[in-house]
Amino acid sequence: MQKSKLYNECRRIVLAFGYSVAGLKSALSEAAFRLEIMVSIIAVPLAFVIADNAIELSLLIGSLLLVMIVELLNTAIETAINRISMEIHPL
């Protein structure tokens, strides 16, 4: 791989990481996401106590992660819609 291609790929990865961090910072401004973080802080250690085997543990923690991912997607969609129009629509 040429130096310029390697540089461009590394730069792209660094920029993508920066965008991800900015998105997480933005998500922390959402009350629902902060609440889910607080619940996860309690629920993850509890999952280690409750789970009888690795499959149950992975399902318990995976469901918490899935809820947070869906909240991030919801926030992204809301932000995109608000970017298009700031008017509140009754629907």
N, C-alpha and C positions, 0 to 999 in steps of 0.2 A: 504494500500500500504506500502511495506517495505521501510525502510529508504534508502537503497541503490538504489532501483528502483526510488524513489522520487528524490534522488540526481542526478541520471543519466538523468532523464527527465528534471530536472531544468537545468542541465549542457548542455543538447542538445539544449534547448530553448535559453539559453544565447549564445551558439556558433552560432546558426542559426541567431540570431539577429546581432551578430558581422559580420557574412558573408554578411548579407543584407546591413549593414552600409558600409562595404568595397566595395560592388558592387555599391552603390549610389555614393560613393566618386570617384570610377572609371568612372562612367557615367558622372560626372561633368567635367571630362577631355575632353569629346566630345563636340565640338562646337555646333552641332545640338541640343543636349540636353540642353545646357546652353541657347540657343536661345529660345527653347520651354518654359523653365522656365521663361525667361523674358517676353515672350508673355503672359504666364499664369498670371503673376503678374498684367498685365494690363487687361486681358480678364475676370478674375474671378470677380473683382469688377464691371466691365462693365456688366457682366451677371446678377448681382443683379439688375442693373438699367433697363436692357432691358427686362428681363423675366416678364411676366404677372402673372404667377402662379408657383407653386412649380414644376410641371412637366417640364415646359420649363426650369426652372433654373437647374434642375437635368440633363436634356439633354444637356444643354450648358456646364455645368461643367464636366459632364461625358464624353463628346466628347474630351475635353481638356485632361482629365486623360487618355483616351484611346490612344490618340496620344503619350503621354509620355510613356505609357506602351509598345506600339509598338516600340518606339525608344529604350527602354531598351532591348527589345527582339532582335532588330536588332544589337545593340552593343554586346550583348552576343553571337549571332551567328558569327559576324565578329571576335570577340576575339577567339572563338573556332576554327574557320577556320585558323586564323593566327597562332594559337598554333600548328596546324598540319603542316603547311608549310608557310614559309615567302616569297616564290616566288610569284610574281604577275602574275596571269594568265589572258590572254586577255579576257576571258569570264567573 
